[in-house]
Amino acid sequence: MLLCIPFLFCLFAEQAKKRLQYSLVLSAVGVIAMVAALQVPKVAERVDAAYSQASHYLNEPEQYATTSVGQRLEQWRLAWKMGNEKPLTGWRERLEEGKQRFVDQGAADPVRP
């Protein structure tokens, strides 16, 4: 149905060159819209999975820190802790040492500190 619209529009264009330009542009827009419409279920599925992983992580961070969203939230949590520890000077060269220290203390997940 969407692909028919450019050709119907061409009937109303005055010049042949403009008809061709309009039909090509509208056809491209139609194809892009159809491809985007086909991706909606996949995007909705990923959003649902992210929401589920985030809610599980917030309820049980130790168990769900290894999920995709859990790892990101764990990284943010560690960054917040490290920032609170050295708010003025920061970690500079000792960033990896600081991360490892939090992991060794059990304050951060060892998968991706």
C-alpha positions in Angstrom: 0.0 0.0 0.0 2.7 2.5 1.0 4.6 1.8 -2.2 1.6 2.8 -4.3 1.5 6.3 -2.9 4.5 7.6 -4.9 3.1 6.4 -8.1 -0.2 8.0 -7.5 1.5 11.2 -6.6 3.4 11.1 -9.9 0.1 11.4 -11.7 -0.4 14.9 -10.2 3.1 16.2 -10.8 3.4 18.6 -13.7 6.8 17.8 -15.1 8.2 14.4 -15.9 11.5 15.0 -14.2 9.8 16.2 -11.0 7.5 13.1 -11.2 10.5 10.8 -11.3 12.3 12.7 -8.4 9.1 12.7 -6.3 8.5 9.0 -6.9 12.0 8.0 -6.0 12.1 10.0 -2.9 8.7 8.8 -1.7 9.6 5.2 -2.6 12.7 5.4 -0.5 10.8 6.9 2.4 8.2 4.1 2.1 10.9 1.4 2.1 12.6 2.9 5.1 9.2 3.1 6.9 8.5 -0.5 6.2 11.9 -1.7 7.4 11.5 0.4 10.5 8.1 -1.1 11.1 9.6 -4.6 10.9 12.1 -3.7 13.7 9.5 -2.6 16.2 8.9 -6.1 17.7 12.6 -6.6 18.2 13.1 -3.3 19.8 10.2 -3.9 22.1 11.6 -7.2 23.1 15.0 -5.7 24.0 13.3 -2.9 26.0 11.3 -5.5 27.9 14.5 -7.5 28.6 16.4 -4.4 29.8 13.5 -3.5 32.1 13.4 -7.0 33.5 17.2 -7.2 34.0 17.2 -3.7 35.7 14.4 -4.6 38.1 16.1 -8.0 39.0 19.4 -6.2 39.5 17.8 -3.6 41.8 16.2 -6.4 43.9 19.2 -8.8 44.0 22.4 -7.1 42.7 24.7 -9.9 43.7 22.8 -12.4 41.6 22.1 -10.2 38.6 25.3 -8.2 38.3 26.5 -10.5 35.4 23.6 -9.6 33.1 24.0 -7.1 30.4 22.1 -4.3 32.2 23.4 -5.5 35.6 27.0 -5.0 34.5 26.3 -1.5 33.4 24.5 -0.6 36.6 27.3 -2.3 38.6 29.9 -0.1 36.8 27.8 3.0 37.6 27.6 1.9 41.3 31.3 1.4 41.5 32.0 4.7 39.8 29.8 6.4 42.4 31.6 4.8 45.3 35.0 5.6 43.9 34.0 9.2 43.2 32.7 9.6 46.8 36.0 8.2 48.1 38.2 10.8 46.2 35.8 13.6 45.1 38.4 16.3 44.6 41.5 14.7 43.3 40.0 11.7 41.5 41.8 8.4 40.9 44.2 9.5 38.0 46.8 6.8 37.4 45.5 4.4 40.1 42.1 3.8 38.7 42.6 0.1 38.0 44.2 -0.4 41.5 41.2 1.3 43.1 38.7 -0.9 41.2 40.6 -4.0 42.2 40.6 -2.9 45.8 36.8 -2.6 45.7 36.5 -6.0 44.2 38.8 -7.5 46.8 36.7 -5.9 49.6 33.5 -7.4 48.0 32.1 -4.0 47.3 32.1 -4.6 43.5 31.4 -7.5 41.2 34.6 -9.1 39.9 33.2 -9.8 36.4 33.5 -6.2 35.2 34.7 -3.8 38.0 
